[in-house]
Amino acid sequence: MKFLSLVADGMGDWPLSELGHRTPLEAAVTPVMDELARTGIVGRCATIPKSMPPGSDVANMALLGFDPEKYHTGRGPIEAAAQNLKAGPDDLIWRMNLVTVEDYGPDGIMRDYSAGHIETEKSRPLVERMQEVVGNDTYQFIPGIQYRHLLLQSGGALAPEADLDINPPHDILDKPINKDMQRYSRNPEFWDVLQEAREILVKNGTTRANAVWPWGQGRRLSLPDFEKTFGMKGAVISAVDLIKGLGFASGMEVIDVPGATGLLDTNYEGKVQAALEFLKTGDFVFVHLEGPDECGHGGDADDKREAIERFDSRVVKPLREALADEETAWLICCDHYTPCIERTHTKDPVPFIVNAPGCEASGLDHFTEKTADSTGVRVDDGFELLPYALEHARKK
């Protein structure tokens, strides 16, 4: 049996007046997910442990079947795994955004966590310049993609910065940055490095990036081997280093798809073809779409509805059609909510579908947050959702 886990990042939401008091999922036309819901099991899953913040790093680790409370060390280390970054046991790995702030000081405001979704061809030279001018034996600037980069602090896991509670920039959109500025400045050397890096962005002046924002720091990541744990040869397909890092760390195949952007214009068809090609020899594929999450962060309800419709019509539908004659199990969900009203992540339990030969049919007409809640089916620990789905898929 082939197993597909399809994740629409941040798809869950709250009712919105501009959508007739419906969520984007309720407003979206999703006939294929509706059919899978009607003939499968539908419920809710708490992907975020009570003790942890509602991040994609935590939630997607759980969706791959690994307990975040046991294995999670930070957002930075997961993305470092995607780059095969060699870090020492006492090194501290930061995720570093290029951001847009209004006044990088006590009265500052976070205006954009992505510097206008800066393109990689523009951001990479800037981070390389930071390394050339500011980098030293302690601090290493490592370019990534778009606004997502890394800062490696040698020996930093033993330094006070290891315990700094820095807000993810997407959590404080249009909000003050004063508390984070105070935390950064506790170490004068660290503060000076951030200021010097910022000067490079300001002097460049050709992009919306005017500050660096390190956060999500931790020691290097170690995960169990996915195939040994679940008995399936698996792969991940995503535009973002977060998912790739989880794949690399757990020994899965990591498939790069040209034109995969993490936005509404991503290469849907390329992801579908990559999944089908892998399943010729593999057993499990985790296909991740970032689009709904980005629309939620932008507060754009209509674009989020569109992102969900594209997920259904350009990912779920062609996979469903291509595998119609194959014995296939499906797990469809989101990792967390990204409500357009909040423009950041929340801990709401997410709706999910498990569909496989022999599954008891829910009989629901639609797949929405509300219908998922109505079934009373609940998985209380996110890392148990994959075993739950496997158990029901193998009941036949």
N, C-alpha and C positions, 0 to 999 in steps of 0.2 A: 504493500500500500504506500502511495506517495502522500506526503503531508505538507500542506502549505499554511504558513502563518503570515497573514497579510495585515499590516499595521498602518493605519491612517493616523499619523502623529497628531495629537491634539484635537481629534475629531469631536470629542464630547463638548457640549456647551450647555448654556442656559437659555430659556425662552427670551426672545428679543422682540421688541415692539415693531421694529422695521420689517420683521418677518411674520407679522401677524401673531405675535406672541408664541411663535414656534422656535425651536432650535434650528440651526443650519441643517442638522441631520434630518429633522422632521420636515423641513422645507424642501430638501433635496429629493430629486427623482432618482431612486436607487432600486430598480426592479430586480437586479441580480442578488444583491444583499437581502432584499425582501424575500426572494424565493429560498435562499439558503436559510434564512431565519424561520420561515414557515415549515421547512422540512427538517430542521435541526433543533438543537438546544440553544436557548437564549437566556442570558443572565447577566449578572453584574460581578465585577472583580475589583477588589481593592489592590491596585498595583503598587501603591505607595505605603510602606510601613509607617505606623503612627509616629515612630521616632525620627523619621527622615523627611526632608523637604521634597516637594512634588516635581522632581526634575526628570527629563527624558533619560538621563543616565541611570537613575534608580529604576525607573519604570521598565525600560527596555531590558535591563539586566534581569529583572524579574520575569519578563515575558519570555526570555530565553531559558527560563527554568532555574536561575541561580538566585539564591537568597541575598539581597543587597545588604542586609544587616550583617551578613557574614563576610561577603567578598568586596563590597564597595569601599574604595579608598578615596575617591574624588572624581570629578569630571575630567580634570586634566590628565590623570593617568590613563583613563580609557582612550582618550584621543591620541595620547602618546603611543599606545599599543598599535594604533592604526598606522603610525609612521615608523613602527619598529624602532622606536627611540630607545637607546641603551642608557638606562638610568641606574645609578647606584642605589643600594638599599636605604641610604639616608638622604637621597636627593628628594627635593620637593618639586613636583610637576604642577604648574599652573595652566589652566585654560586662560588664554589672553584674547579678549575681544578688542577689535578696533571699534571705537564708539564715537558718538557725537555728544558733547556736553556743552551746556551753556554755563561758562565760568567753571574752570577746574579748580575749585576752592571751596571755602566754607559755605558760600551762597550758591553753589553750583546746582544744576538740574540735569538729570539724564534725559537727553532728547531722543537718542536712537542707539539701540544696542548693537546695530549692525553697520553703522556709518553709511546708511542708504543702500544696504546690501552691496557693499563695495565689491567689485569684481576681483578675482584672484590675480589677474594680470596687473592690476593696480596695487593691490595690497601686498603681494609677495615682495616686490622690490623695496617697499617701505620697511618691512620687517627685516629683510636682509641688510638694509642700511642701518637699522637699529643694532643688529649684531656687529656690524663693522665698526660703528662709532661708540656704542654704549656697552656692548657685550664684553665680558671679562671672565676670569677663572671661576667666578661665583655665579654670574647670571648669563644665560645663553638664550637668545631669542631665536625661535624656530618657526619658520613660516609654514602655514597650513593652506587652507582654502578660504576664499571670500573673507569674511570678518573673523574667522575662527583660527587662532594661532596658539602657540605654546610659549611658556617661559619656564626654563629649567633652572632651578636654584640649587647649586651644588651644596650638599650638606644641610639644606634648608629644613629637612624633616626634624632636625635637632634644634632649630632656631624658633624664636617666638612666633614668627610668621606662620608656622604650621598650624597654629590654632586661631588665626584671624578668621572672623566670621564676616566675610565679604558678600554682599548681596549680588546674586547674578544680575547683570544689567537689564535683562528683560523683565525682571521683577520690580524695577523701580522706574519704569518709563514715566517721564514728566514729573518725577518726584525728586526731592533733595538727595544729594550725594554726600552731605556733610559727615554723617556717621562713618561712611566708608573712607572718606578722606582722613578722618582722625585715626582710623585703624591703620591705614597705609603708612601714615607718618610716624607711627610708633618706633619704627626702625629708620633712622636718618639715611642710612646707606640705601635701603630699599626705596625710600621716598625719592632720593636723588636719581636713582635709576629710572623710575617712572617719569620723573620730570624731564630727564634728558631724552627719553624715548618720545615723549609728547612733543618736545621741541622739533624733532624731526618731522612729525606729522604736520605741525603748524607751519613750519618753513616750506614744506612741500606745497601746501595750499591748493592742490588740484583735486582733492577729494573731500568728502564730508567728514573723514576721520580726523579728529583733533585730540584724541587721548587714547591711551591703552588702559585696559581694565582687566587685571589678573584676578581670577577667582577659581573656585572649584579645585583647590590644591590638594595634593595627597602624594603618598608613596606609590611606587610602581604597582601595577595591577597583576594579579594572578588568579586565574579561573580554572576550574576542572575542565577536562577534555569533554567536549559536547558528545562526540560519538561514543566514547566509553560510558558516559553518564546515561545517555538515552537510547543507545543502540541504533542510531541513525547517522548516516553520512550527511552532514548539513552544510548549507551555504547561507550567506547573508548578501542582500542586494540593497544598497542605499547610496544616497548622494553624500551623506554626512559621515565624518570621521568617527563620531560617537559609535555608530552601529558597526562600522568596519573594525574599530578597536575591540569591541566585544567579540566580534567574530574571530579576529586574530588571536585574542587572549584565550579563547576556548577551542582553538584548533580547527575552526570551521574554514571552509573555502570562502574567500572574500572576492566578490565579483564586481569589477568596475564597469560601469556602463557609460560610454561617451554621451555627453549631453544631459546627464543626470545633474540637475541643479539644486534640488531641494526646494524649489519654488513651484508656482502654478504651471510654469512652462517646461517642466521636466520632461525627460524622454520616457514617457510611459511605455511605448511600444518596445523600446530597447530593454527595459526592465522585464517585461513579459517574456520576450524572446530569451533573455539570459536565464530566467527561471526555468523555462521549458527545456532549454538545452542542458542545464545542470541536472534536471530530473530524469534525463535519459540514463544516467548512471548513479545519481544521488537519491536520497530518500526524503530529505527535509529542506525546505527553502523558506527563509524569512525575508519577505519583501517589505521594505519600509518606505513610506511616502511622507515627506516632510511638509508638503504644501498646506494642509489644513491648519497646522500649528503656526506657520508663518502668517497666515491670514488672521488667525486668532490674536496673535501678538500685534498685528496691525489694526485690530478692531474692525475689520472689514467683513461684515456678516455675509454680504452677497458673494464676495470672492470665496469665502469659506464654504458656502453652499456649493459654489461652482467646483471647488477643489474636491469636495465629497462626491459630487456627481461624476467627475472625471475619474476618481478612484474606482467607482462602481463600473463605469462604462469602458474605461480604457485599461483597467488592471484586472478587476474581478471577472468581468464578462469574458474577455478573451482567454483568460486562464481556464475559466469554467468550460468554455466551448472546446478548447484544445484538449482538455482532459476528460471530456464527456464519456469516453469509452474506457477510462482508466479507473481502477479502484483508488479513490482519493479522499483524504480527510482535509477539512478546512477549519482553520481557526482565524476568525476575523474580529478585529477589535481596534481600539486606540490605546495608547500608552497612558494617557492622562487627559483631563479636560484642559483646554485653553480657551476659557470663555472670552468672547469679544468684549464684554463689559469690563472684565478685569485686565485683559491684555497680558495675562501671565497664567502660569499653571495653577491648578487646584487639585485637591486630594479626592474629589468625588470618585466613587467606584465607577469603573468604565463599563459600558455595554459590550458584550461579546456574543459571537455565534460559534458554536461547535457543530459541524455538519460532517457526517461520515455514514457509510452504509451501516444500517442497523440502529442509528440514533433515533431516539423517540422524537417525533415531530411536535413542535410547539404549537403549530396551527396559527401563528400570528400573521396578520396581514402585512405588517411593516416592521422594519428594524429601526428602532429609535431608543433614546435613553428611557423614555416612559414605558415602552413595551418591554424593554429588558428588565425594568424594575418590577413590572407586573407579574412576572413568572415566579418570583420568589427564589429563583436559583441564585446562589451566592457563593463565590469563592473568596474566602477571607484573606488569603495570602497570595500576592501576585505570582510568586514563584511556583505556586501549586497549579496555576492555570494550564500550563503545558502538560504536566502529568495528568490532570483532569481530562484534558482533551484526548490525550493518548489512550487513557483508560477506556473512554467511550468509543474511540475509533477502533479499538481492538476487541470490542465486545462481540462483534459479528461472529 
